Amino acid sequence: MVLRLAIPMIITNISTPLLGLVDTAVLGHLDTEQFLAAVALGGLIFSFIFWGFGFLRMGTTGLTAQAFGEDNKEEIYAVLIRAIGIAVIISCLLLLSHQLISQFSFWLLQSSHLVEQLALQYFEIRIWSTPATLCSYVLLGWFLGRQNVRVPLLIVLITNITNICLDLLFVYHFDMQVEGVALASVIAEYIGFIIGLVIVVRTITKDRLFWNWRLFARFDKFKALLLVNSHIFVRTWCLIFAFAFFTAQSAKMGDVVLAANAVLLNFQTFMAYALDGFAHAAEALVGKAVGAKSKVMARQAVLTAGIWSFVIAVVFAICYLTFGEQIIDLLTGLDNVRAKAYIYLPWLIVMPLVSFVCYLFDGVFIGAMLTREMRNTMLFSILAVFLPVWYFTQHLGNQGLWLAMTVFMLARSLSMVVVFKTRVLVENG
């Protein structure tokens, strides 16, 4: 069951960082590193915006999976309607305040004048994908919670393939550069959302559900959804802060270091999205087990997903060790960026082995609705580990920055294992 859910989700997930790789490769082979650095900064802002509201997917998955385990069809659809409503409200607020967001972001993320101007062009276009992106998060989480991985696979693949094709068309054929990459993302996101919406409507028609609007609007259910989402929101923003801080410190070291780290972060992102396939499987299966009140099913799902996550992490480490420099060469043709990235490649070889556990347990904690504990382990890892390690290794420059990121991932993994043992294996027997 784990592999049946995980393999399609791995394919779904890795298509997203593949898109990032294409963006990097397209801009990395232009005649200056400023284009690549600009999209790194612009993309960072949208990491704050979109990843920050990733609870729209994660919270929807966990609650839907538990309703699915209880065989409560009305509640399954009620979760969808509530989450879509929240996504629409958030999207409207973000669009209305996007100028304030851009001003604050570029004040916070200092870089060269040219890079900042290019990143602003990217931002002003990409922001209009917000409604499609946030509502798509809800649809992906809802289908996954129903143990349906085919629809998320279809939506994400079509979105990202469209994005890649438009990237190449706009940048190379129409010479649009940064604007082309942003416009491609906007168009692709709306295409993916429309496809998902059509499938939802067909699913509702097929199930012939009687619409009980009083059930959808229940205050206690909305309160529970908002509480769960608030925990995931804080956790996600802490994670984004770590990567934002990493990128901001990279920018202070110069455009070449910023571009090199942007290239290397694609290694981490690609690995994370692949391992998230098992996390998503754990979300759905653990959530279903909790809904069905089956501790045996939950433990078996965690054990099986953990073994496969470790295997995939080892494969990534070996691939990065063997082909890391060749991958860097594919992503950028700039010799100065390549040379700088080679220096810090060893950190990416180690990273899969220290971080696969925390990616898996993100899914486990969401499925079990241990969102408060997930938030607390993240706060501990940021405040007690990541920032202190960075502070005391500043004299090491970029090496110290990568050390802080690696230890941060290790702290997340270890703290989540401790909590899992305490809350699940000990308290529940």
CORWO-V259275 format. One record per pair of residues at least 6 apart in sequence whose ideal C-beta (glycine too) atoms are under 6 Angstrom apart, sorted by the first residue. I is the first residue (numbers start at 1). J is the second residue. Records with the same first field share a line. If there is no record, write none. Layout:
I=J / J
This chain:
2=281 / 304 / 305
5=149 / 281 / 284
6=277 / 278 / 281
8=149 / 153
9=149 / 277 / 280
10=274 / 277
12=152 / 153 / 156
13=273 / 276 / 277
14=273 / 274
15=156 / 157 / 160
16=273
17=269 / 270 / 273
19=160 / 163
20=266 / 269
21=266
22=164 / 167
23=181
24=266 / 331
25=331
26=167 / 171
27=35 / 36 / 39
28=36 / 331 / 332
29=333
33=255 / 259 / 334 / 337
34=114 / 115
35=177 / 178
36=259
37=115 / 255 / 258 / 259
38=115 / 118 / 119 / 178
39=181
40=262
41=109 / 111 / 119
42=119 / 122 / 123
44=244 / 247
45=105 / 123
46=126
47=240
48=240
50=133
51=236 / 240
52=236 / 237 / 240
53=90 / 134
54=236
55=229 / 232 / 233
56=83 / 87 / 134 / 137 / 138
57=137 / 140 / 141
58=232 / 366
59=228 / 229 / 232
60=83 / 138 / 141 / 142
61=141 / 144 / 145 / 283
62=287 / 366 / 367 / 369
63=79
64=76 / 79 / 142 / 145
65=145 / 284 / 287 / 288
66=287 / 290 / 291
67=75 / 76
68=145 / 146 / 288
69=288 / 291 / 292
70=291
74=215
77=209
78=215 / 216
80=142
81=216
82=222 / 225
83=138
84=138
87=134 / 135 / 138
91=130 / 131 / 134
94=130
98=127
102=123
106=116
109=248
111=251
118=178
121=178 / 179
122=178 / 182
125=182 / 183
126=182 / 185
128=186
129=185 / 186 / 189
132=189 / 190 / 193
133=189
135=193
136=192 / 193 / 196
139=196
140=152
143=151 / 152
144=152 / 280 / 284
147=284
151=199
155=192 / 195 / 196
158=192 / 195
159=188 / 192
162=188 / 191
163=184 / 185 / 188
166=184 / 187
167=181 / 184
170=176 / 180 / 184
171=180
228=371
231=371 / 372 / 375
232=371
234=375
235=374 / 375 / 378
238=378 / 382
242=386 / 408
246=405
249=401
250=257 / 258 / 261
251=258
256=336 / 337 / 340
257=398
259=337
260=337 / 340 / 341
263=331 / 332 / 341
264=341 / 344 / 348
267=348
268=351
271=316 / 352
272=359
275=309 / 356 / 359
276=359
278=305 / 308 / 309 / 360
279=359 / 360 / 362 / 363
280=363
281=305
282=301 / 305 / 363 / 364 / 367
283=363 / 366 / 367
285=301
286=298 / 301 / 364 / 367 / 368
287=367
289=297 / 298
290=368
302=364
305=360
306=360
309=356 / 360
313=352 / 353 / 356
316=352
317=349 / 352 / 353
320=348 / 349
321=349
324=345
325=342
328=338 / 341
344=402
347=402 / 406
354=409 / 410
355=409
357=413
358=412 / 413 / 416
361=416
365=374
373=419
377=415 / 416 / 419
380=415
381=408 / 411 / 412
385=407 / 408 / 411
386=404 / 408
389=404 / 407
390=404
393=400 / 403
394=400
